[in-house]
Amino acid sequence: MAPEARVRRTSDGKRRAARVIAFIERLSVPSGSGQGKPFKLDLWQKQFIRDIYEPHIGANRAVRRAILSVARKNGKTALIACIALAHLVGPEAIINGEIYSAANDRDQASIVFKFAKQIVDLEPELRAQIEVIPSTKTMIARRTGSVYRAVSAEAGTKHGYLPSVVIYDELAQAKNRDLYDVLDTAFGARDEPLFIVISTQSNDPEHILSKLIDDGLSGSDPSIVCHLYAAKEDCDLDDEKEWRKANPALGRFRNFEDLASAIRKAKRMPAEEPKVRNLFLNQRVAPIAALLSRAEWMCCAGAVQLADGEDVYLALDLSSVGDLTAILVGSVTDPARVVPFFWKPREHLHEHSRRDFGSGSYRYAEWFDAGHLRVSPGRTIDPEMIATFIAELTQRYRVRGLAYDRWRINDLLREFDRIGLQAYQDGEKGGDGLRLVPWGQGFKDMGPAIDALELAIMERKLVHPNNPVLNWNVANAVATMDPAGNRKLDKDKARFRIDGAVALAMLMGLRSRDRNAKPVDIEALIG
């Protein structure tokens, strides 16, 4: 019998969840709304607890991982503190348990511990059972020897821990996955390990939190529970129904006017909108203005085929010698069907995975194994490999032009000469072979290119193959604007690589420029 077939919401499990809920609701609110009164869990909080503790396989809890993604200020700190105490001295306590609330920095870790300490201070019974050590953000259960500690990514090594429960606060804000990986791999021989993540969403679809949410929502693993509270990505800012989707505590312990004020500010100041959508509507958008919304981009995903002999454009963004290089191929006809190709030096696959995605990541190697990324031997991008690939494209398609960033282009041109690929610069009289179109990265050239890309996406005149490397690049792309309203892609402000987005913008820009060019009237010139 498959393991998922043995998962049941047993009567013992229901009693177990009820005991956790009852324990929390006997605790007192230490500060803020309802201070001094018993906690009163909302239905959505109770359901999250039930979904963790009710399902069983035999005598053991079935759920090993739980994700609760909700907008800011919906009581997550209180919930973390209460669940930690339930496992320290409450109905889930075990002998020599280790409970950790994890945060990305010392300040956030201190807030969670402070809240838990305030709860203990209000309850004489808890004070008798728990020794509190503020200097190390630690609590020790006198009867069982269990330990609760608040830890952060800044607190040095976490190796040597044997957690029974981990509750990670705001995983979305983690710059890397080092702390997550150390805690996730430390459970060892615990009978009922539990890893809970409570966080707003990350803007990065390749972030560990995004992967956990997507995996949890798939329902493929009965040991994972995922509750996502988020507004639709394309919703209007003033749609109060969407506010409530991301803020299930709105009007109770989530202040309505506080949220409304933030929304009004975002409507007056567009630069505030991405932050509000991410933090207060829990949408998977960057807290700074991204070039494209993920919802719009993913609406253009679909199957892409280019026929041999078809007219196409090319665009090339060469990396520094050791990083990501991108070539985009796009059809001349509407909709623009685009196919991306990416290269990394083979010897940097693992090193750069850790650099860009955190310790323990093998993202670039995984993309290579899946066929989404190609490799160049050694530690640098071999210009001969890129030149040869472009030559192969000119044999397969009728290439109207290649848009390129001038960075390191001379290395490529020398390889063109060496392998015998004829090419000429755009505008050169009597040119023959591959038309090369230099594309500046400033406002003058990139402004129209970005406009062309945006228009194609909004009008659904672009189809991309849902390549995860290109998706990641587009999600990272950030545009800056000059006083005239022209835009360019800013690699300095982008969190991660944007090479594919740069190449895509150049391709769409060249395609649009050629379409808008006025045809030459030969008879008028002769006359």
N, C-alpha and C positions, 0 to 999 in steps of 0.2 A: 504493500500500500504506500502511495506517495506520502511524504511527510505532511504536505498541506492538507491531506484528507483526514489526518488525525487531530488537526487543530479544532478545538471546540470551545465555545463559551460555556464553561462548566458552572455548576452551582457553586463550587468552591471558588472559582475565578470571580464570579459575581460578588460573593461575600468578601473576597479579597479587595476588589475595587471599592466596594462600599466602605470597608474599614479605612482605606486610604482617604476617601472623601470625608468620612466622619472625623478622622484625626485632624485633617486640615481645617475643617470647619469648627473645631474646638479651639484652634489657635486664635490669637487676637491680632488685629491689624495694628502695627506699631506706629504708623505715620500716614499722613495724607488723608484722602477721603475714607471715612469710616473708622478713623483712629480710635483704638480702644475697644472696638466692637469685634465680635467673632467674624472670621472670614466667611463670606458667603460666595461660594463658587457659582459662576454662571453655568448654564446648561452646556455651552460649548467646552468649557474647561472640564466639567464632569465627564463629558463624552470622550475627551482626550484621555483622561485617566482610565475610564472604563475600557477603551480600546487598547490600552497598554496592559492592564492587569487581568482582564477577564479571559482572553483566549489562552488556552492551555494545551499542552501536549502531555498527556498523562498527568502527573502531579506537578509538573513544572510550567512556569509562565512561558508562553510561546513567543512573545514579542521580545526581541533583542535590541531593536533600534526604533526610535520614535522621533519624528520631526514635526514640530509645530512652527509654521511660518505665519507670522501675523505682523501687522503694522506696529510702529512704535507706540508706546504709552498705553498698551492694552494689558498691563499687569504681569508682564513676563518675569520681572525680578521677584515679585511676590511668589509666583508659582514655582520658580526655581528653588527659592529658599524653603518653601513648604515641602516640596517633594524631597529635597535633601534631608530635612528633619524627619520625614516619614521613614526614610531608610536608615537614619542614624539611631533614633530612639522610638520611632513609631511602629506601626504594624508590619513594616517591611524590614525591620532591623534584623541583622544576623550577627553571629559571633565573628569578631575581627573583620567586619566589613570595611571597605574603603570607598568613601563617597567624595567625588570631586566636582566642584562647580568650576568650569573652565571659562576663561575670558581672554581677550586678545591683549589687554594691557592691565597694569597694576590697578589703575583707577577703577576700571569696570569690575575687576575681581573684588576690590575693596567694597564696592557698592553692594554686591550680592552678599558678601560675608556680613557686612554691617546690618543689612536687613534681617538676615537670619539671627544674628546676635540680639537685635532689638526684640525679635519674637521671643527668644529664650528669656531675655530679661523680664518680659512681662508675665511669664508663667512660672510661679514658684515650683511647680512639679518638674518642669524642664530644667530649671536651675539646679535642682537637686540631682538630676540624672546626668548633667553635662558639665564637663570642665571646659571653659572657654580660654583660649590662648590668643589674644588679639595680635600679638607681635608676629605670629606666623599664620594668621587667619585660619586657625585650627580649632575644632571642637572634638572632644573625646567623650564617648559614651562610657560612663563608669562601669556599668553592669556588663556590657558585651565586649568592651575593648574596641568597638568600631570607631573610625575616625572620619570626620568631615573636614575637608580643606578646600579653600578657594585658591586656585592656581592661575597663573597667566603665562603667556608666551614669553614674557620678559624675565621669568623667574628661574632661568637656567634649566638644567637637564631634568627631565621627568622620568628618565629610565629608572627602573627599580620599583615603580608603582605596580600594585596589583589591584586595580579598581574593581569594585563590584557594581558601582553606578558612576556614570559620568553625565553631567548636564552641561552642555556647551552653550554659552550665552553669546548671541550675535556672531555666529560663525561667518556670516556674510562679510564681516569687516576684517577677516583674517587676511593678511598680506601673503601668507603662504600656509601650507597645510601641515607644518612641522608638528605643532602641538596636537592637532587632531590625530595625526598618524601615530604619534607616540602613545596617546591614550587609547586609540582604537585597537592597537596591537598588543595592549598590556593586560587584557582581561584574563589570559591564561586559563586556569582550570576552574574558574568560577562556574557554579551550577546554573545560575540565572543572571548572566551579565546584562546590563541595561545601559545603552548609550542614548541619551535624549539631547536633541538639538532644538533650541528655541531661538528663532532669529527672523529678522526681515530678510527678504530675498537679496541675492547678489545680482548685479547687472550683468555679470559675465556668465554666459551659458556654459562655459567650461569650468567654472569654479566648482569646488568640491560640494558646496551646498546645493548648487543647481543640479548637479548630478544626483545627489541624494534625494532631492525633491522629485526629480523626474523618475527616478527608479522607484521611489515609494508610491508615487501616483499610478505607476503602471500596474500595481496590484499583483505582480508576479511572484512576490516572496511574502508568505504569511507571517514571517518574523519581523516585518517592517510595517510600521504605521506612519502615515503621513497626513497631516491636516494642514491644508493651505488655505489661508484667507487672503484674497487679493482681488483688487478691482480689475476689470477688463482693461487690457493694455491700450485700447483705443477709446476709452470712455472720456466723456467731457469732465473737466475738472469740477464743475458744479453739480454733478449728478449725485445726489445724496444717497440714492440706492447703492451706488458703487462704493461710496464711503463706508457704508455698513458692511459690505462684503469683506473689506480689508480690516475693519475695526469692529469686531463682534461685541466689544464692551462699550461701544459708543452710546452716550447718554446715561451710562451707569458710572463705572470708574474711569472711562475714557471721556474726557470733557468735550462736549460738542462744540462749544464756542472756541476752544483752543484750536481744534481742527479746522473749523470754518475760517478762523483768522488766518491760518497758514495757507488755506486754499485761496482766500482773497488776495493775499500777498503774492502768491504765485501767478495769479491772473493779472495783477498790476505789473509784475516784474518777471518776464518770461525766463530770465536766467535762474529763477527759483523753482520753476516748474519741474525739471528733472529730479531735483532733490525731494520735492513734495511727493511726486509720484512714486519714488523709490521708498522713502521712509514712512510716509503716511498713507499711501494707497497700496503699498507692498507690491509694486509692479517691478518686473525684472528689467529695469532701465538704469542707466548710469546716473550717479548723483551730479554729474556735470553733463552739459548738453552734448549728446551723441549725434553723429551725422545722420543716422537713420534709426527709426524705431524698430525694435525686433519684430513687432507684429507686422509692420509693413513689409519688412524684408522677407519674413517667412511666408507671407502671402504670395511671394513670387517664386517659391520653391516648386520644382517639378522635374519631370524627366526631360533631359536635354540630349538631342542628337544633332550632329553636324554631318552632312553628306560629303563624301569625297568629291573634290572639285568645286565645292561651294565657295562663294565669295565671303571672305571674313576679314576682320581687323584683328591685329595683335597689340598687346600692351605689355611692357616689361618694366618691372621694378627690381633692379639689381640690389642685392644687399651688400653690406660690408662683407669682407671675405669669409667671415665665419657665421653669418646669420641666414635669415630667410630670404629666398629669391622667389618672385612670383611672375608667372606669365599667364595672361588671360587671352583666350580666343573667343571672339564674338561674331555672330552672324551679321550680315549687312541688312537682311530683311527683318521686318517686325513679326513677332516680338524679338528683341535681341536675346538670342540663346547663347549663354556664356558658359565656357568650360575653363576651370582654373587648373593650373599646374604649379606645384611648389617644390622647392629643393632646400635641404639642409645638409651641411657636412656630416657625414656618418659619425665621426668621432665626437660630435657635439650633441648627438641625440639625447643622451642621458644627462649630461652636464647642463644643457640648456633647458631640459624638462624641469630639472630642479630649480634652475634660475627663474624661469618664467611661471612655473606652477607650484613650486614648493618641494621640499624634501619628500622623497618617496614617490614622486610622480614620474611616470614614463610616457607622458603624453605624446611627445614627438615620435618615440619609438612605436607607440600604439598606432598613431596615424600612418606611419610608414608600413607597418604590418598590414593595416587595413587597405592600403593602396591609395590613401589620400595625400601622401607626401613621398617625394622621391629623395634619394640621397646622392651626394657627391662624395667620392672616396676621400679619406683624409680629414683634415681639419679646416679646409677652406672650400669655397665654391669654385669649381673648375670652370673657367670661362669657355673652354673648348666644349664641355658638355652642353652648356647653354646654347652656344653657337650652333652645334650640331643638331640640337633639338629644334631650333628655329628653322634651320635648313630643311629638316624633315617636314615641318609644317608647310613650308613654301612648296614642297613637292606634293603634299596631300591636298592643299587648298589653294584657291586663288586669293592671295593676300593683297588687300587694297593698301595696307600701310601698317607700320609698326610704330606706335607711340612709345617713347622711352624717356626716362629720367636720365639726365646727362651724367649722373654719378657713375664712375668707373666704366663709362661706355667705350673708352678707347681700348680697354682690354678686350672687349667683345668685338670691336671693329677689326682688331688685329687677327682675331680668330676667324672672322668672316673671310679676310684676305687669304689666310693660311689654308682654309678648307675650300676656297674657290667659290664662296657664295657672293654673287654680285649684289651690290646694294648702292643706293644713292641717297643723298640728303634731299628732303622735300624742297621743291622749288629749283633744284639744280637742272639746268637745261641739258637735254639729251640724256637724262638719267635712264639707266636700265637696271632691271632686277628688283630687289626688295626696296620699297620706298620707306625711308627712315624719317620719322617726324619727331624732332626733339620737343619735349613737353616740359615747360617750366613748372616748378613746384610752388611758385608764388601766386598772388591773387589774380594776376592777369590771365594766366592759362588755366589754373585750377578752378577759378570762379565759374566759368562757363561749363567746365567738365562736371563739377558737382551739381550744377543746375540740371544738366542733361541726365545725370544719373538719378537724381531725385524725381524728375518728371517721368522717366521711364518706369520707376517703381510705383509712383502714385497712379499712373495710368495702366499699370499691369502690362507694360510693354517690355518687360525683362523677365527672363526665366533663368534661374540658376539651379544647379543640381544638388543643393543642400550639402555641399562639401563642408565638413566641420572646420577645416582650417580657414576657409573663406568666411564662414559664418563668424568665427572667432575674430578674424581681422576686421570685419564690418562692425561687429559689436564694440570693438575697441576704438573705432575711428571717431575723432573729435575734430570739429571744424572751428576755426577762428575767423573773425570778420573784420574787415577794414572799415573806415568811416563811410565809404561809398556803398557798403553792403555786400562787397565781394567776399568770397570765402576761400579758404584753403585748408587742407588737412594738416594738422599740427602733430608731428610725431613726438614732440617734447611733452605735450599735454596728455597724449594717449597713455593709458596704463600699460599696454602691451603692444605686440606687433600689429601693424596696420598695412603691411606691404601689399596684400591682396586687395584691400580697399583702394589703395593708391592706383594700382594697375587697372582696376575696374573703372575708376573715375576717368583715367586717361583714355581707356578704350571707348567709353561712352562719349567722352569729349571729342575725340577724333571722328568718331562716327557722326556725331551731330554737326561738327564743323564742316565735314565734307558734304553733308546733306544740305547745309545752308549756303554753301558756296555758290555764287552766281555763275551759270554756265557761260563760257566764252563764246561770243558771237563772231565766228570766223569770217562771215561775209562782211560784217561791218569793219573788221580789221583790214581786209583786203581792199574794200572800197575806199 
